[in-house]
Amino acid sequence: MTTISAKIENEDKNTFETIINSIGLNVTTAITAFVKATIRENGIPFELKATKDPYIYSEENMKYLRQSIAQIESGNGKIHELREDS
């Protein structure tokens, strides 16, 4: 076992504790669940959004992404080699 220490705003800590206590958890259990989910997902187990780059979430880009997902889900996806730009 090991200890993780983090500094957060006191108000955030209190709100966090209130929420997790209301579902029957304590801070250690909640953080352990987050760590286990991160390991299982091999990444943060929830979506992180950038709000300052409007292009990423533009309707045009989202339409393209939805079409790409539909192609993959229907088995019509295309495999492309990745290349590194210098």
Phi and psi in degrees as a GROMACS rama.xvg file:
@    title "Ramachandran Plot"
@    xaxis  label "Phi"
@    yaxis  label "Psi"
@TYPE xy
-142.037  169.568  THR-2
-114.831  135.745  THR-3
-111.238  133.489  ILE-4
-121.298  135.203  SER-5
-142.758  145.266  ALA-6
-100.437  126.506  LYS-7
-137.047  164.836  ILE-8
-61.0252  140.273  GLU-9
-58.3123  -41.9339  ASN-10
-63.4545  -39.9868  GLU-11
-63.5176  -42.4525  ASP-12
-60.3717  -45.3514  LYS-13
-64.4666  -42.0924  ASN-14
-65.1821  -43.9804  THR-15
-57.5217  -49.0373  PHE-16
-60.75  -40.8485  GLU-17
-61.2477  -44.5957  THR-18
-65.9114  -50.6193  ILE-19
-68.917  -33.3315  ILE-20
-64.0466  -35.1738  ASN-21
-67.3338  -20.3975  SER-22
-104.711  11.8714  ILE-23
87.8668  18.7781  GLY-24
-112.958  167.106  LEU-25
-118.211  175.14  ASN-26
-58.5793  -46.0851  VAL-27
-60.118  -45.7453  THR-28
-64.2298  -41.4905  THR-29
-65.0669  -43.8022  ALA-30
-67.6125  -40.3849  ILE-31
-60.7705  -41.4741  THR-32
-62.2511  -41.4748  ALA-33
-61.9815  -45.815  PHE-34
-61.4808  -46.2621  VAL-35
-63.478  -41.6687  LYS-36
-64.9342  -39.1922  ALA-37
-62.4327  -42.3484  THR-38
-65.3385  -46.5631  ILE-39
-61.3952  -42.9355  ARG-40
-82.9446  -11.1438  GLU-41
56.7472  40.983  ASN-42
169.292  177.903  GLY-43
-61.6742  129.6  ILE-44
-82.2068  24.1985  PRO-45
-151.911  160.731  PHE-46
-74.4354  133.226  GLU-47
-107.899  132.863  LEU-48
-118.214  138.306  LYS-49
-90.3861  130.617  ALA-50
-105.827  -7.8897  THR-51
-96.3268  -9.83458  LYS-52
-109.866  95.3349  ASP-53
-65.4426  -23.5064  PRO-54
-63.3959  -41.6399  TYR-55
-54.902  -41.754  ILE-56
-105.089  19.4387  TYR-57
-65.4049  153.526  SER-58
-60.714  -38.3209  GLU-59
-61.2263  -46.7893  GLU-60
-67.8307  -41.6589  ASN-61
-64.2811  -37.7824  MET-62
-61.8114  -46.0012  LYS-63
-59.4531  -44.436  TYR-64
-64.5403  -41.4878  LEU-65
-62.7736  -40.4269  ARG-66
-64.1857  -41.9316  GLN-67
-63.4974  -42.8381  SER-68
-63.1003  -43.6019  ILE-69
-60.785  -40.8297  ALA-70
-61.9794  -45.4207  GLN-71
-64.0978  -44.9809  ILE-72
-65.9351  -28.8354  GLU-73
-86.8336  -0.279929  SER-74
84.5065  10.6491  GLY-75
-106.554  21.2852  ASN-76
-70.9965  155.47  GLY-77
-111.168  140.997  LYS-78
-95.6553  128.951  ILE-79
-122.419  144.646  HIS-80
-75.3783  141.572  GLU-81
-84.639  141.262  LEU-82
-128.069  151.55  ARG-83
-99.3803  127.326  GLU-84
-86.0008  137.327  ASP-85
